[in-house]
Amino acid sequence: MSHRPLEDTIAQPVGTTLERYIMRTQSEFPYATGELSQLLRDIALAGKIVSREINRAGLAEVAGAFGQQNVQGEQQQKLDVVANIRFIRALTNGGQACAVLSEEEDGIVHTGNVQGKYVVAIDPLDGSSNIDVNVSIGTIFSIYRRVSPYGAPATEADFLQGGRRQIAAGYILYGSSTMLVYTTGHGVVGFTYESSLGEFFLSHPRMIIPETGSIFSCNEGNWHDYPEYVRDYLTRCKERRCSGRYVGSLVADYHRNLLVGGIYLYPPTQKNPDGKLRLLYESFPLAFVIEQAGGRAEAGPGRGRVMDLIPTHFHQRTPLFTGSYSLVDELLGMETT
Ligand SMILES: O=P(O)(O)OC[C@H]1O[C@](O)(COP(=O)(O)O)[C@@H](O)[C@@H]1O
C-alpha cells in the first residue's frame, strides 16, 4: 500500500471560508448529520478567541505564570488557563462533545451534553516555554466517537480507544498568521485566519509533506541523554549538512516540516524515559495528520507506529519521531545498522 496520501474529496478553491468548506465536504457524506461539522466550528471559534488573547497578552496582563501546577507538575502560564477555559467553554456550549480531556485538567471534564456523540482530547496551548516570549505556539486536538452509551456521562474508555479510532484531528498555529490545519481521514487541509473579517479561509487545500527534507528539529541540549541510534542519525544529518531548526513549540516545528520536509524528534531521555510528549493530545493527533499528508509518525525502535499504540492512562507520554517518510525510515534503520 502506497503511503502517499489519498486524494481528498472535491478540491475547493483557495479562499473558501471554513464554514462553506465544512458544509460542502459534509454533503459528500450521505450519512453525515452535521455534528462533527459543528464540533469543528466550535474548535475554530475558540481558536479565534485564543488567537486574540495571545495577540494582546502583553497588554492585557495575561502574560506570566498562573501560580499553579497542572497534573504533569508543570507550572501553568496564565494563557494556558485562559486557553483551557476558552476551549472547554466552546465545546460545552457547542453541544456536540459530551466530554473533554485536557492537558490542563487531571481527569475527564464532563460538558453535560450527555447526548453528544463525540469526546475531544486537547492540548489547549502547546509550547508553554514560548508563551511569554512571543514565539509561535499552538493548540492540538483529537476527536473520537464515544463508545459509552448515549445519555450517560463519558467514561475512560471513550478516551483510551487508540490512535486509529480518531475521527478527526488537527492543530491551530498561533504564528505570524493563525492557521487551522486538520484531517477527517480524507487528506489534510489548512485555513488561514483573517482577523479583520473574523473568518478562516482555505489557504492550503491539500497538504502533502515532501518525501524527504534537509531539516531536523530536536532539543540538542539533551544530546548526552539521547540513545545511540539517535545520536548516530543526527551525526549523519549534520554530515550531509542538514539544518537544525528547533522553535521549542511542537506545533511550530511540526508545521514547518509539514510544509518544507524534515523530521521532528523527541526521543526518550534519562529525565523522560518514555519521552516528554503526551500520547492522547499531542502525538496521536499529529500522527493522524502526518500520515494523511504522506508522512510518518513513530514511537521508536521496538515501540512501533504511533497510530497503533493503545493508551492505558490519560496523560501518558511517548517518544515521537515524525515528519518526511524517508527521514523517519532512515532513523528507524539506524537501530539495526
Ligand atoms: O523544552 P523541551 O524539552 O525541548 O520541550 C519542548 C517541547 O515540549 C513542548 O513544549 C510540550 O508541550 P507543552 O508546552 O504543551 O507542555 C512542545 O511544544 C515542545 O516541542
The ligand as an SDF file (V2000), in Angstrom:
LIG
                    3D

 20 20  0  0  0  0  0  0  0  0999 V2000
   11.9450   22.2370   26.2110 O   0  0  0  0  0  0  0  0  0  0  0  0
   11.9900   20.9080   25.5580 P   0  0  0  0  0  0  0  0  0  0  0  0
   12.3720   19.7820   26.4820 O   0  0  0  0  0  0  0  0  0  0  0  0
   12.8030   20.8920   24.3170 O   0  0  0  0  0  0  0  0  0  0  0  0
   10.4940   20.5670   25.1330 O   0  0  0  0  0  0  0  0  0  0  0  0
    9.8450   21.3110   24.1500 C   0  0  0  0  0  0  0  0  0  0  0  0
    8.6590   20.5230   23.7000 C   0  0  0  0  0  0  0  0  0  0  0  0
    7.7410   20.4170   24.7850 O   0  0  0  0  0  0  0  0  0  0  0  0
    6.5270   21.0680   24.4720 C   0  0  0  0  0  0  0  0  0  0  0  0
    6.5770   22.3930   24.9100 O   0  0  0  0  0  0  0  0  0  0  0  0
    5.4370   20.2730   25.1830 C   0  0  0  0  0  0  0  0  0  0  0  0
    4.3070   20.8180   25.1480 O   0  0  0  0  0  0  0  0  0  0  0  0
    3.5660   21.7620   26.2620 P   0  0  0  0  0  0  0  0  0  0  0  0
    4.1770   23.0800   26.1100 O   0  0  0  0  0  0  0  0  0  0  0  0
    2.1660   21.6860   25.8430 O   0  0  0  0  0  0  0  0  0  0  0  0
    3.7880   21.1690   27.6040 O   0  0  0  0  0  0  0  0  0  0  0  0
    6.4740   21.0290   22.9420 C   0  0  0  0  0  0  0  0  0  0  0  0
    5.6960   22.0250   22.3870 O   0  0  0  0  0  0  0  0  0  0  0  0
    7.9360   21.2050   22.5650 C   0  0  0  0  0  0  0  0  0  0  0  0
    8.2620   20.6410   21.3350 O   0  0  0  0  0  0  0  0  0  0  0  0
  1  2  2  0
  2  3  1  0
  2  4  1  0
  2  5  1  0
  5  6  1  0
  6  7  1  0
  7  8  1  0
  7 19  1  0
  8  9  1  0
  9 10  1  0
  9 11  1  0
  9 17  1  0
 11 12  1  0
 12 13  1  0
 13 14  2  0
 13 15  1  0
 13 16  1  0
 17 18  1  0
 17 19  1  0
 19 20  1  0
M  END
$$$$
